[in-house]
Amino acid sequence: MSAQDILSLTPAGLYCAAGDFHIDAMRPVDRALVTHGHSDHARAGHRSVLATAQTLDIMDTRYGADFCHERQVAILGKPIRIGGVTVTFHPAGHVLGSAQITVEKNGFTVTVSGDYKRAHDPTCLPFEPVRSDAFVTEATFGLPVFHFPEARVEAQKLLASQALFPDRTHLVGAYALGKAQRVIRTLRDLGYERPIYLHGAMVRLCELYARLGVDLGPLVRVDPKERGRLGGEIVLSPPGALRDTWARKFPDPLTVAASGWMRVRARARLKGVELPLIVSDHSDWAQLCATVKDVGCSELWVTHGEADALVHWAEQQGIAARPLHMIGYGEEETEEALDEAA
C-alpha cells in the first residue's frame, strides 16, 4: 500500500474515500476532521466536525455555536472507526487542542500533522511523534535559515526593553489564537505579575484559554480612552493593529512582533518592528527534519510552506517525497485578517 491508497488531494483538500471524510477541509464538506482551530484549517459550514474538545470550543468561540450541524469529540490516543479506516488523534504541540490525525487501513498508517512545533509551550500538550508509514507535514519554515531560540529567551528581551524604556508602551503583535497566550504565559513564568493589556480582538480567546485551565494572570481589555495612561505597560494586539491609528494613541509606543518570520531581519525592518521576537508556533528547519526521522516514514507529503526544500532533503535520506502545494493554508495571512475583524 501507499499513502495514495488512503488519501487523495481534492479541491476541498485531503480526502479519505474509505472513511468518506476530509481533513482540514478548505471548503464546506459533509464530514471534516480538524487538526486545530486556526482559520486556515478550521472552517465553518461543515455538516459534521470531529476534533478535540478544545478545538471544538475554539471554533465555537470564533464562529458561533452553529459553525457546523453536528460535532464529535476526539479523545487523544483513542482510536475511532470510520467506515473502512481507523483514525486516532495525537498531540501536535501547535496551539491548545491541536492534534495530528493518524489514519490506518489494513495495517498501513498515514499521519497528517496539521501545523506543529517541537519547542516547549506551557499552554498546550507537547508534540508526540507517531511511527507512520507515511507522514503529511507542513513546512512553513522549511529552510535551513530558520532556527528558533527558546521562547523564554525572547520574552526576556521584552522585559529588558520594558526596564530600559519604562515610559514607552510596548505593543506586541501576536496572533490571537496560540501565540498571544503563549507569550503571556511565558512572561508569567519569568515572574511578570503586572496586568497585561489586550486589544479587543484578543479577549475572547484569552478568556477561553483561562476557562480551559491555562492561567494567564491578570488581563485587562484596553479602554480606548485610557490608552494615553499605559506608558510602560505591555499591550498585546493582532499584528495588523500595530499599523493602525489605534496603536498611535499610546505613549511613545515601541513596536514588538512575536513571529518566526522575525528571523528575517529585513522583514522586521519592512514592517517597522523595533523589537523583533523570534517566537514561532511552528517547527524550524532542524525540528522538521528531526520529526521526519522520528516518525520513520517511507513516504512524505508536504502540504504548504517551503515544500521543495524539505522534499529535496527527504529524497536525500531515501524517502519518497512530494510537494502538494495546497492553496488555502498559511496562517500568516488568514489569521491576521480574522483577528482584525473580531
Residue frames relative to the residue before (quaternion, step in Angstrom):
aa qw qx qy qz dx dy dz
M 1.0000 0.0000 0.0000 0.0000 0.00 0.00 0.00
S 0.1446 -0.7540 0.6297 0.1185 3.52 -1.34 0.27
A 0.7135 -0.4409 0.3142 0.4448 3.56 -1.29 0.15
Q 0.6314 0.5595 -0.3353 0.4194 3.59 1.06 -0.70
D 0.5950 0.5526 -0.3694 0.4519 3.59 1.23 -0.30
I 0.7267 0.3871 -0.2253 0.5209 3.59 1.26 -0.28
L 0.8115 0.1385 -0.0441 0.5660 3.59 0.91 -0.91
S 0.0467 -0.7644 0.6418 0.0405 3.52 -1.22 0.63
L 0.4300 -0.6894 0.5217 0.2603 3.54 -1.21 0.51
T 0.0369 -0.7969 0.6018 -0.0378 3.57 -0.69 1.16
P 0.6968 -0.4503 0.3249 0.4540 3.62 -1.20 0.13
A 0.6886 0.4547 -0.2795 0.4908 3.61 1.15 -0.54
G 0.6812 -0.4587 0.2952 0.4883 3.59 1.25 -0.13
L 0.7712 -0.3239 0.2479 0.4888 3.57 -1.23 -0.42
Y 0.0694 -0.8176 0.5708 -0.0287 3.56 -0.78 1.10
C 0.1860 -0.7536 0.6227 0.0988 3.55 -1.06 0.87
A 0.3046 -0.7888 0.5074 0.1661 3.58 -0.30 1.26
A 0.6476 0.5447 -0.3266 0.4210 3.60 0.98 -0.84
G 0.7558 0.3149 -0.1960 0.5397 3.59 1.17 -0.54
D 0.3074 -0.7829 0.4736 0.2612 3.56 1.37 -0.19
F 0.5720 0.5427 -0.4272 0.4426 3.57 0.67 1.13
H 0.3398 -0.6917 0.5970 0.2229 3.52 -1.37 0.35
I 0.2744 -0.7210 0.6059 0.1941 3.56 -1.25 0.46
D 0.8320 -0.0605 -0.0223 0.5511 3.58 -0.71 1.16
A 0.0316 0.8478 -0.5268 0.0516 3.55 0.87 1.00
M 0.3755 -0.7598 0.5013 0.1744 3.55 -0.98 0.94
R 0.7437 0.1695 -0.1688 0.6243 3.57 1.34 0.14
P 0.6735 -0.5083 0.3216 0.4298 3.65 -1.12 0.41
V 0.0033 -0.7852 0.6175 -0.0454 3.56 -0.96 1.00
D 0.6689 -0.4980 0.3575 0.4204 3.57 -1.27 0.17
R 0.8101 -0.0079 0.0308 0.5854 3.58 0.87 -0.93
A 0.0362 -0.8044 0.5924 -0.0277 3.55 -0.74 1.12
L 0.1918 -0.7083 0.6665 0.1315 3.52 -1.12 0.84
V 0.1474 -0.8316 0.5352 0.0187 3.57 -0.64 1.14
T 0.3855 -0.7559 0.4858 0.2099 3.57 -0.78 1.06
H 0.8001 -0.1348 0.1196 0.5722 3.62 0.99 -0.77
G 0.6647 -0.6124 0.3119 0.2930 3.52 -1.28 0.40
H 0.4379 0.6824 -0.4895 0.3209 3.64 1.14 0.06
S 0.5883 -0.6696 0.3388 0.3012 3.52 -0.93 0.99
D 0.6394 0.5075 -0.3533 0.4569 3.60 1.16 -0.28
H 0.7062 0.3723 -0.2605 0.5429 3.58 1.30 0.06
A 0.7629 0.2813 -0.1426 0.5643 3.57 1.10 -0.74
R 0.0266 0.8194 -0.5684 0.0698 3.55 -0.28 1.27
A 0.4748 -0.6567 0.5046 0.2977 3.54 -1.18 0.55
G 0.6659 0.5554 -0.3643 0.3396 3.56 -1.30 0.30
H 0.5052 0.6336 -0.4424 0.3843 3.62 1.24 -0.07
R 0.5350 -0.6029 0.4710 0.3585 3.56 -1.18 0.49
S 0.8054 0.0383 0.0276 0.5909 3.57 0.91 -0.99
V 0.0811 -0.7925 0.6038 0.0265 3.57 -1.01 0.86
L 0.1052 -0.7533 0.6476 0.0451 3.54 -1.01 0.96
A 0.2467 0.7453 -0.5769 0.2254 3.57 -0.66 1.15
T 0.6501 -0.4762 0.3837 0.4510 3.57 -1.26 0.09
A 0.6631 -0.5187 0.3574 0.4044 3.56 -1.23 0.45
Q 0.6588 0.5126 -0.3191 0.4487 3.59 0.97 -0.83
T 0.6476 0.5095 -0.3245 0.4645 3.59 0.98 -0.80
L 0.6319 0.5146 -0.3328 0.4744 3.59 1.00 -0.73
D 0.6353 0.5187 -0.3248 0.4709 3.60 1.03 -0.76
I 0.6420 0.5159 -0.3191 0.4689 3.57 1.01 -0.83
M 0.6598 0.4970 -0.3125 0.4690 3.60 0.90 -0.86
D 0.6142 0.5417 -0.3294 0.4698 3.57 1.06 -0.78
T 0.6794 0.5001 -0.2828 0.4564 3.57 0.92 -0.96
R 0.7265 0.4481 -0.2465 0.4589 3.57 0.92 -0.87
Y 0.8202 0.2846 -0.1096 0.4840 3.58 0.91 -0.94
G 0.5480 -0.5816 0.4210 0.4292 3.58 1.20 -0.42
A 0.6786 -0.5451 0.3233 0.3713 3.56 -1.22 0.56
D 0.7068 0.4455 -0.2651 0.4813 3.60 1.15 -0.49
F 0.2490 0.8009 -0.5159 0.1744 3.62 1.11 0.60
C 0.7710 0.0333 -0.0607 0.6330 3.61 1.30 -0.29
H 0.5864 -0.5878 0.4215 0.3647 3.57 -1.27 0.21
E 0.7939 0.0647 -0.0118 0.6044 3.56 1.04 -0.81
R 0.0791 -0.7894 0.6068 0.0495 3.57 -1.08 0.70
Q 0.1008 -0.7799 0.6172 0.0267 3.55 -1.13 0.77
V 0.3688 -0.7419 0.5238 0.1982 3.56 -0.91 0.96
A 0.2217 -0.7422 0.6203 0.1235 3.55 -0.95 0.96
I 0.2357 -0.7604 0.5923 0.1243 3.57 -0.84 1.01
L 0.5101 -0.6762 0.4369 0.3028 3.57 -0.73 1.07
G 0.8327 0.2132 -0.1779 0.4791 3.54 -0.92 0.99
K 0.6447 0.5125 -0.3268 0.4635 3.61 1.25 -0.13
P 0.3703 -0.7519 0.4979 0.2226 3.63 -0.51 1.14
I 0.1219 -0.7646 0.6304 0.0555 3.54 -1.16 0.74
R 0.3022 -0.7523 0.5584 0.1759 3.56 -0.81 0.99
I 0.0367 0.7777 -0.6250 0.0573 3.57 -0.80 1.07
G 0.8175 -0.1015 0.0302 0.5661 3.57 -0.36 1.21
G 0.8130 -0.2551 0.2000 0.4837 3.56 -0.78 -1.05
V 0.6968 0.4222 -0.2800 0.5078 3.61 1.21 0.27
T 0.3101 -0.7006 0.6033 0.2215 3.52 -1.39 0.23
V 0.1202 -0.7982 0.5883 0.0473 3.57 -0.84 0.98
T 0.0475 -0.7805 0.6234 0.0003 3.54 -1.13 0.77
F 0.2865 -0.7523 0.5739 0.1503 3.56 -0.98 0.92
H 0.0500 -0.7886 0.6127 -0.0094 3.58 -1.02 0.91
P 0.6121 -0.5840 0.3736 0.3805 3.64 -1.01 0.69
A 0.2368 -0.7898 0.5565 0.1021 3.56 -1.04 0.91
G 0.3909 -0.7658 0.4502 0.2410 3.61 1.20 -0.24
H 0.4725 0.7022 -0.4240 0.3224 3.60 1.25 0.20
V 0.7386 -0.1798 0.1594 0.6298 3.56 0.74 -1.15
L 0.7273 -0.3971 0.2987 0.4734 3.58 -1.26 0.08
G 0.8303 0.2054 -0.1732 0.4883 3.56 -0.85 1.02
S 0.4872 0.6873 -0.4373 0.3147 3.61 1.20 -0.17
A 0.0244 -0.8131 0.5802 -0.0402 3.55 -1.04 0.81
Q 0.3734 -0.6249 0.6274 0.2765 3.47 -1.36 0.46
I 0.2251 -0.7659 0.5848 0.1439 3.57 -1.17 0.51
T 0.1511 -0.7841 0.5993 0.0555 3.55 -0.69 1.16
V 0.1252 -0.7752 0.6180 0.0381 3.55 -0.90 1.04
E 0.0773 -0.8154 0.5737 -0.0031 3.59 -0.73 1.10
K 0.0723 0.7731 -0.6266 0.0661 3.53 -0.99 0.92
N 0.8503 -0.0639 -0.0041 0.5224 3.56 -0.75 1.11
G 0.7430 -0.4313 0.2159 0.4641 3.56 0.98 0.88
F 0.6251 0.5072 -0.3435 0.4837 3.59 1.27 -0.11
T 0.1417 -0.8249 0.5458 0.0402 3.58 -0.80 1.02
V 0.0820 -0.7458 0.6600 0.0385 3.51 -1.15 0.85
T 0.1135 -0.7900 0.5995 0.0597 3.58 -0.82 0.98
V 0.1982 -0.7570 0.6164 0.0872 3.54 -0.87 1.06
S 0.3422 -0.8059 0.4497 0.1764 3.56 -0.42 1.21
G 0.2539 -0.6872 0.6111 0.2995 3.57 0.94 -0.84
D 0.6458 -0.4061 0.3663 0.5327 3.58 -0.91 -0.92
Y 0.0312 0.8204 -0.5674 0.0628 3.59 -1.01 0.73
K 0.0811 -0.7601 0.6371 0.0986 3.53 -1.33 0.29
R 0.3986 -0.7138 0.5330 0.2180 3.51 -1.29 0.50
A 0.5453 0.6346 -0.3926 0.3819 3.60 1.25 -0.28
H 0.6163 -0.5581 0.4131 0.3715 3.56 -1.25 0.49
D 0.0404 0.7688 -0.6362 0.0496 3.56 -1.03 0.86
P 0.3262 -0.7890 0.4870 0.1841 3.62 -0.46 1.16
T 0.6632 0.5289 -0.3074 0.4312 3.61 1.23 -0.14
C 0.7979 0.1768 -0.1225 0.5631 3.62 1.18 -0.04
L 0.6358 -0.5267 0.4007 0.3971 3.56 -1.30 0.31
P 0.5099 -0.6626 0.4484 0.3159 3.61 -1.04 0.70
F 0.6315 -0.5309 0.4275 0.3697 3.52 -1.30 0.51
E 0.1273 -0.7749 0.6153 0.0688 3.57 -1.05 0.81
P 0.3535 -0.7326 0.5333 0.2321 3.64 -0.54 1.06
V 0.1457 -0.7803 0.6055 0.0571 3.56 -0.95 0.93
R 0.4030 -0.7104 0.5200 0.2499 3.59 -0.61 1.10
S 0.0761 0.8154 -0.5567 0.1392 3.55 -0.62 1.20
D 0.5202 -0.6180 0.4880 0.3306 3.53 -1.21 0.55
A 0.7835 0.0791 -0.0292 0.6157 3.57 1.08 -0.75
F 0.1428 -0.7862 0.5995 0.0467 3.55 -1.07 0.80
V 0.1652 -0.7647 0.6190 0.0692 3.55 -0.89 1.03
T 0.0009 -0.8535 0.5148 -0.0806 3.54 -0.29 1.28
E 0.4367 -0.6072 0.5792 0.3242 3.53 -1.36 0.26
A 0.0972 -0.7737 0.6166 0.1079 3.57 -1.32 0.07
T 0.0231 0.8463 -0.5305 0.0415 3.56 0.98 0.91
F 0.7933 0.1575 -0.0683 0.5842 3.56 0.95 -0.91
G 0.2438 0.8294 -0.4620 0.1979 3.52 1.01 0.92
L 0.5297 0.5542 -0.4726 0.4346 3.56 0.66 1.14
P 0.6010 -0.6051 0.3773 0.3610 3.63 -1.00 0.74
V 0.5747 0.6066 -0.3865 0.3903 3.61 1.13 -0.48
F 0.6723 0.5019 -0.3021 0.4526 3.57 1.14 -0.55
H 0.1704 0.7308 -0.6369 0.1766 3.52 -0.54 1.31
F 0.1886 -0.8352 0.5128 0.0625 3.57 -0.56 1.17
P 0.3784 -0.7046 0.5499 0.2407 3.60 -0.94 0.87
E 0.6619 -0.4715 0.3787 0.4428 3.58 -1.28 0.04
A 0.5586 -0.6265 0.4283 0.3346 3.55 -1.02 0.80
R 0.6061 0.5657 -0.3596 0.4282 3.59 1.06 -0.68
V 0.6297 0.5328 -0.3322 0.4575 3.58 1.01 -0.78
E 0.6737 0.4848 -0.2918 0.4753 3.58 0.96 -0.86
A 0.6465 0.5177 -0.3217 0.4589 3.59 1.01 -0.79
Q 0.6049 0.5511 -0.3508 0.4553 3.57 1.10 -0.63
K 0.5931 0.5564 -0.3623 0.4555 3.60 1.12 -0.59
L 0.6368 0.5273 -0.3201 0.4625 3.56 1.03 -0.79
L 0.6767 0.4774 -0.2940 0.4773 3.59 0.91 -0.89
A 0.6298 0.5264 -0.3360 0.4620 3.59 1.03 -0.70
S 0.6512 0.5036 -0.3110 0.4749 3.57 1.01 -0.79
Q 0.6297 0.5318 -0.3332 0.4578 3.56 0.99 -0.78
A 0.6597 0.4941 -0.3031 0.4783 3.59 1.02 -0.78
L 0.6734 0.5031 -0.2902 0.4574 3.57 1.06 -0.77
F 0.7809 0.1880 -0.0912 0.5887 3.58 1.12 -0.73
P 0.0598 -0.8736 0.4822 0.0268 3.60 0.55 1.16
D 0.6870 0.4750 -0.2947 0.4643 3.62 1.17 -0.24
R 0.6338 0.5398 -0.3278 0.4467 3.59 1.25 -0.21
T 0.4121 -0.6704 0.5563 0.2671 3.56 -1.07 0.78
H 0.2436 -0.7616 0.5843 0.1388 3.58 -0.83 1.00
L 0.1257 -0.8040 0.5808 0.0210 3.57 -0.39 1.30
V 0.1158 -0.8242 0.5543 0.0093 3.56 -0.43 1.26
G 0.2260 -0.7684 0.5865 0.1203 3.58 -0.61 1.13
A 0.1963 0.7644 -0.5860 0.1837 3.57 -0.71 1.12
Y 0.5600 -0.6034 0.4412 0.3571 3.58 -1.04 0.70
A 0.5547 -0.6640 0.4020 0.2998 3.55 -1.00 0.91
L 0.7455 0.3301 -0.2011 0.5429 3.59 1.13 -0.55
G 0.8450 0.1668 -0.1553 0.4837 3.55 -0.64 1.15
K 0.7474 0.3943 -0.2329 0.4813 3.58 0.55 -1.14
A 0.6617 0.5127 -0.3171 0.4457 3.60 0.83 -0.94
Q 0.6990 0.4711 -0.2785 0.4604 3.57 0.83 -0.95
R 0.6306 0.5247 -0.3360 0.4627 3.57 1.06 -0.69
V 0.6428 0.5106 -0.3226 0.4712 3.59 0.96 -0.82
I 0.6577 0.5117 -0.3121 0.4563 3.58 0.89 -0.93
R 0.6958 0.4738 -0.2862 0.4576 3.58 0.79 -1.01
T 0.6293 0.5272 -0.3373 0.4608 3.60 1.03 -0.69
L 0.6282 0.5177 -0.3283 0.4792 3.59 1.03 -0.76
R 0.6427 0.5144 -0.3225 0.4673 3.59 0.99 -0.80
D 0.6620 0.5075 -0.3079 0.4575 3.59 0.94 -0.82
L 0.6576 0.4772 -0.3009 0.4994 3.57 1.25 -0.42
G 0.6378 -0.5769 0.3085 0.4065 3.57 1.29 0.13
Y 0.4690 0.6706 -0.4559 0.3500 3.61 1.22 0.14
E 0.0864 -0.8499 0.5197 -0.0100 3.58 -0.45 1.23
R 0.5101 0.6584 -0.4276 0.3513 3.60 1.21 -0.22
P 0.6202 -0.5218 0.4038 0.4243 3.60 -1.18 0.35
I 0.2170 -0.7261 0.6359 0.1461 3.54 -1.16 0.69
Y 0.3161 -0.7844 0.5141 0.1435 3.57 -0.79 1.06
L 0.2093 -0.8090 0.5469 0.0510 3.52 -1.04 0.91
H 0.4673 -0.5871 0.5935 0.2909 3.50 -1.21 0.76
G 0.6321 -0.5819 0.3548 0.3686 3.59 -1.04 0.71
A 0.6377 0.5507 -0.3303 0.4253 3.60 1.08 -0.67
M 0.6635 0.5172 -0.3051 0.4463 3.60 1.23 -0.33
V 0.5490 0.7012 -0.3702 0.2643 3.55 1.19 -0.62
R 0.6943 0.5150 -0.3136 0.3929 3.60 0.68 -1.06
L 0.7081 0.4525 -0.2779 0.4654 3.57 0.87 -0.89
C 0.6071 0.5225 -0.3627 0.4763 3.60 1.08 -0.57
E 0.6372 0.5139 -0.3226 0.4752 3.57 1.01 -0.76
L 0.6374 0.5196 -0.3269 0.4656 3.58 1.02 -0.78
Y 0.6310 0.5253 -0.3343 0.4627 3.59 0.90 -0.89
A 0.6589 0.5080 -0.3112 0.4593 3.59 0.92 -0.89
R 0.6529 0.5045 -0.3161 0.4684 3.61 0.98 -0.81
L 0.7108 0.4410 -0.2524 0.4865 3.57 1.09 -0.68
G 0.6973 -0.5445 0.2487 0.3944 3.58 1.23 0.42
V 0.5551 0.5739 -0.4190 0.4324 3.61 1.21 0.18
D 0.2701 -0.7946 0.5271 0.1335 3.58 -0.37 1.26
L 0.0855 -0.8285 0.5535 0.0012 3.56 -0.48 1.23
G 0.4886 -0.6760 0.4309 0.3444 3.59 1.25 0.04
P 0.7478 -0.4035 0.2671 0.4546 3.61 -1.25 -0.17
L 0.0249 -0.7872 0.6149 -0.0394 3.56 -0.80 1.13
V 0.0994 -0.7967 0.5957 0.0221 3.56 -1.01 0.84
R 0.3897 -0.6968 0.5495 0.2463 3.56 -0.89 0.94
V 0.4829 -0.6760 0.4711 0.2965 3.58 -0.90 0.93
D 0.2469 -0.7240 0.6289 0.1388 3.53 -0.91 1.01
P 0.4709 -0.7074 0.4362 0.2960 3.61 -0.52 1.11
K 0.6643 0.5124 -0.3069 0.4494 3.58 1.07 -0.68
E 0.7126 0.4537 -0.2448 0.4758 3.61 1.23 -0.43
R 0.3775 0.7639 -0.4727 0.2247 3.60 1.23 -0.01
G 0.6527 0.5449 -0.3174 0.4200 3.57 1.00 -0.72
R 0.6784 0.4824 -0.2804 0.4780 3.58 1.27 -0.27
L 0.5984 0.6081 -0.3436 0.3925 3.59 1.28 0.02
G 0.2318 0.7683 -0.5532 0.2235 3.57 1.02 0.69
G 0.8009 0.2622 -0.2133 0.4943 3.56 -0.91 0.95
E 0.6239 0.5481 -0.3445 0.4378 3.60 1.23 -0.11
I 0.4218 -0.6536 0.5638 0.2774 3.54 -1.38 0.29
V 0.0425 -0.7955 0.6038 -0.0283 3.56 -0.79 1.10
L 0.1923 -0.7793 0.5871 0.1052 3.60 -0.84 0.98
S 0.0441 0.7924 -0.6051 0.0632 3.53 -1.01 0.88
P 0.6090 -0.4900 0.4299 0.4518 3.61 -1.23 0.13
P 0.6334 -0.5584 0.3589 0.3977 3.64 -1.02 0.62
G 0.6679 0.5290 -0.3123 0.4201 3.57 0.91 -0.84
A 0.6202 0.5725 -0.3416 0.4134 3.58 1.11 -0.65
L 0.5405 0.6242 -0.4051 0.3925 3.60 1.21 -0.37
R 0.7174 0.4187 -0.2382 0.5032 3.58 1.18 -0.52
D 0.5340 0.6421 -0.3849 0.3930 3.57 1.34 0.08
T 0.6291 -0.4961 0.4257 0.4206 3.53 -1.33 0.19
W 0.5083 0.6548 -0.4056 0.3852 3.58 1.23 -0.52
A 0.7095 0.4843 -0.2658 0.4375 3.59 0.92 -0.89
R 0.6418 0.5752 -0.3263 0.3882 3.58 1.15 -0.53
K 0.6085 0.5932 -0.3441 0.3992 3.58 1.23 -0.24
F 0.5673 0.5896 -0.3866 0.4256 3.58 1.28 -0.07
P 0.5924 -0.5863 0.4085 0.3721 3.62 -1.14 0.49
D 0.8344 -0.2056 0.1060 0.5003 3.55 -0.61 1.22
P 0.0078 -0.8665 0.4989 0.0152 3.61 0.76 0.99
L 0.2164 -0.7405 0.6259 0.1145 3.55 -1.08 0.86
T 0.3025 -0.8012 0.4969 0.1405 3.55 -0.51 1.22
V 0.0525 -0.7811 0.6212 -0.0355 3.54 -0.83 1.15
A 0.0430 -0.7864 0.6146 0.0436 3.60 -1.07 0.64
A 0.1813 -0.7741 0.6011 0.0807 3.56 -0.91 1.00
S 0.3604 0.7174 -0.5075 0.3128 3.57 -0.27 1.29
G 0.5622 -0.5816 0.4674 0.3568 3.53 -1.20 0.51
W 0.5994 0.5796 -0.3547 0.4230 3.57 1.17 -0.57
M 0.5514 0.6152 -0.3987 0.3981 3.60 1.21 -0.28
R 0.4577 0.6444 -0.4607 0.4038 3.59 1.26 0.01
V 0.6749 0.4278 -0.2714 0.5365 3.58 1.20 -0.60
R 0.3124 -0.8026 0.4762 0.1774 3.58 -0.10 1.28
A 0.6068 0.5569 -0.3622 0.4363 3.59 1.03 -0.68
R 0.6327 0.5237 -0.3343 0.4622 3.57 1.05 -0.70
A 0.6302 0.5286 -0.3289 0.4641 3.58 1.00 -0.80
R 0.6681 0.4941 -0.3040 0.4659 3.58 0.91 -0.89
L 0.6377 0.5450 -0.3254 0.4364 3.57 0.98 -0.86
K 0.7288 0.4097 -0.2223 0.5016 3.57 1.05 -0.79
G 0.5031 -0.6901 0.4091 0.3214 3.57 1.24 0.13
V 0.3632 0.7395 -0.4869 0.2901 3.58 1.12 0.60
E 0.3051 -0.7675 0.5387 0.1660 3.59 -0.70 1.08
L 0.7937 0.1465 -0.0601 0.5873 3.57 1.02 -0.82
P 0.1031 -0.8089 0.5769 0.0465 3.62 -0.15 1.23
L 0.1151 -0.7717 0.6236 0.0480 3.57 -0.92 0.98
I 0.2740 -0.7719 0.5531 0.1524 3.56 -0.63 1.11
V 0.2414 0.7410 -0.5721 0.2556 3.53 0.05 1.39
S 0.0419 0.8247 -0.5584 0.0798 3.58 -0.43 1.20
D 0.3156 -0.7256 0.5784 0.1983 3.53 -1.19 0.65
H 0.5951 0.4937 -0.3771 0.5098 3.54 1.28 0.53
S 0.5605 -0.5815 0.4632 0.3649 3.55 -1.28 0.26
D 0.3958 -0.6824 0.5515 0.2713 3.55 -1.14 0.63
W 0.7770 -0.3668 0.2283 0.4578 3.57 -1.31 0.04
A 0.6866 0.4853 -0.2961 0.4531 3.59 0.78 -0.99
Q 0.6730 0.4967 -0.2999 0.4587 3.58 0.99 -0.80
L 0.6048 0.5392 -0.3545 0.4668 3.58 1.08 -0.64
C 0.6802 0.4824 -0.2896 0.4698 3.56 0.87 -0.95
A 0.6487 0.5150 -0.3197 0.4601 3.59 0.95 -0.83
T 0.6474 0.5266 -0.3252 0.4447 3.58 1.00 -0.78
V 0.6278 0.5288 -0.3421 0.4574 3.58 0.94 -0.82
K 0.6611 0.4876 -0.3018 0.4838 3.58 1.01 -0.80
D 0.6570 0.5386 -0.3152 0.4230 3.59 0.94 -0.87
V 0.7036 0.4520 -0.2839 0.4691 3.60 0.95 -0.79
G 0.3551 -0.7922 0.4489 0.2117 3.60 1.25 -0.24
C 0.3132 0.7930 -0.4799 0.2067 3.57 1.14 0.51
S 0.3353 -0.7074 0.5796 0.2264 3.54 -1.29 0.45
E 0.7333 0.2643 -0.1855 0.5983 3.56 1.35 -0.21
L 0.0554 -0.7888 0.6119 0.0185 3.57 -1.06 0.79
W 0.0789 -0.7527 0.6526 0.0376 3.52 -0.94 1.01
V 0.1637 -0.7876 0.5890 0.0775 3.59 -0.93 0.88
T 0.3418 -0.8071 0.4512 0.1679 3.55 -0.43 1.27
H 0.8044 -0.1398 0.1596 0.5549 3.61 0.77 -0.99
G 0.5932 0.5351 -0.4410 0.4091 3.52 -1.28 0.32
E 0.7443 -0.3394 0.2924 0.4953 3.56 -1.16 -0.71
A 0.0643 -0.8744 0.4807 0.0128 3.52 0.71 1.20
D 0.6682 0.5467 -0.3249 0.3862 3.57 0.81 -0.96
A 0.6481 0.5210 -0.3276 0.4485 3.59 0.97 -0.80
L 0.6854 0.4718 -0.2924 0.4713 3.58 0.91 -0.88
V 0.6087 0.5387 -0.3483 0.4669 3.58 1.06 -0.70
H 0.6540 0.5106 -0.3151 0.4608 3.59 0.90 -0.88
W 0.6506 0.5047 -0.3205 0.4682 3.59 0.93 -0.86
A 0.6637 0.5155 -0.3123 0.4431 3.60 0.89 -0.92
E 0.6426 0.5235 -0.3239 0.4561 3.58 0.96 -0.82
Q 0.6262 0.5260 -0.3339 0.4687 3.58 1.11 -0.64
Q 0.6719 0.4690 -0.2863 0.4966 3.58 1.22 -0.46
G 0.5628 -0.6224 0.3747 0.3943 3.59 1.27 0.04
I 0.5108 0.6280 -0.4188 0.4115 3.57 1.25 0.41
A 0.4092 -0.6811 0.5466 0.2643 3.58 -0.94 0.87
A 0.0506 0.8340 -0.5403 0.0997 3.58 -0.41 1.20
R 0.0054 -0.7886 0.6147 -0.0100 3.55 -1.22 0.62
P 0.3677 -0.6990 0.5590 0.2524 3.59 -1.11 0.67
L 0.3107 -0.7516 0.5492 0.1919 3.58 -1.05 0.72
H 0.1600 -0.8234 0.5255 0.1425 3.59 1.22 -0.54
M 0.1427 0.8241 -0.5303 0.1387 3.56 0.83 1.01
I 0.2871 -0.7590 0.5664 0.1436 3.54 -0.76 1.10
G 0.6561 0.4998 -0.3698 0.4277 3.57 -0.90 0.90
Y 0.6679 0.4256 -0.2995 0.5320 3.57 1.19 -0.47
G 0.4641 0.6617 -0.5040 0.3044 3.55 -1.16 0.53
E 0.2671 -0.8248 0.4798 0.1347 3.53 0.12 1.35
E 0.5611 0.6513 -0.3888 0.3315 3.58 1.04 -0.73
E 0.7588 0.3640 -0.2143 0.4957 3.58 0.87 -0.86
T 0.7469 0.4659 -0.2632 0.3946 3.58 0.61 -1.12
E 0.6654 0.5132 -0.3290 0.4309 3.58 0.88 -0.81
E 0.6402 0.5279 -0.3392 0.4433 3.56 0.93 -0.84
A 0.6593 0.5125 -0.3161 0.4503 3.59 0.90 -0.85
L 0.6608 0.5063 -0.3115 0.4582 3.57 0.97 -0.86
D 0.6635 0.5146 -0.3125 0.4442 3.56 0.90 -0.91
E 0.6746 0.4956 -0.3131 0.4487 3.57 0.92 -0.83
A 0.6600 0.5003 -0.3123 0.4654 3.57 1.16 -0.51
A 0.5393 0.6573 -0.3982 0.3442 3.58 1.21 -0.37
